């Protein structure tokens, strides 16, 4: 009666085969495949960790921008009040001075925004989105 011994690993079974070169090539292929799978798993874990960190940093960035915008609004209100006080010193009534202070400063901010928007629009209209340097390299 013949019994089969299944306790040997595939690498050990190949080592006892008649062709040692084929055995070594098989081991090399198996090890390379295993190493590649491990590297892919490591890359997936690292990318997942980096994405999680990036998401956390983006949330902190937006919180900072929100706080900054609130600070800007408060500073603009303070400047408007200061301008209103200047109008009061010039003899304008309190209600009109307050209105004129906010109106004056608001108009200044709107004009700055319009100027920035028009500048950006003109720069976008003047330039093409075509990557001209890259296109010129291939000519």
C-alpha positions, 0 to 999 in steps of 0.5 A, a space after each residue: 500500500 502506498 501512502 502520500 505524505 502531504 505535510 511538505 510545503 510546495 517549496 519543499 516538494 519542488 526541492 526534492 523534484 528532479 529538476 532543481 532549476 525549475 524548482 528555483 524558478 517556481 520558488 522565485 515566482 511564488 516569492 515575487 508574487 507574494 512580495 508584490 501582493 504585500 507591497 500593494 497592500 502596504 501602498 493601499 494602507 499608506 494611501 488610505 492614511 494619507 487621504 485621512 490626514 488630508 481630509 482632516 487638514 482640509 476640515 481644519 483649513 475650512 474652519 480657519 477660513 470661516 473664522 477668518 471671514 468672521 474676523 474680517 466682517 467684524 473688522 469691516 464693521 469696526 471700520 465703518 463705525 470709525 468712518 461714521 464717527 468721522 462724519 459725526 465730527 464733521 457735524 452730520 447727524 448720528 443716524 445719517 453718519 452711521 448710514 454713511 459710514 457703512 455705505 462708504 466702506 461697503 462701496 469701497 469693498 464692492 469696488 475692490 471686489 469688482 476691480 479684482 473680478 474684472 482683472 481676473 476675467 480679462 486675464 482669463 479672456 486674454 489667455 488660452 487654456 491650451 498648454 502652448 509650451 508643451 504644444 511647441 515642444 512637440 512641433 
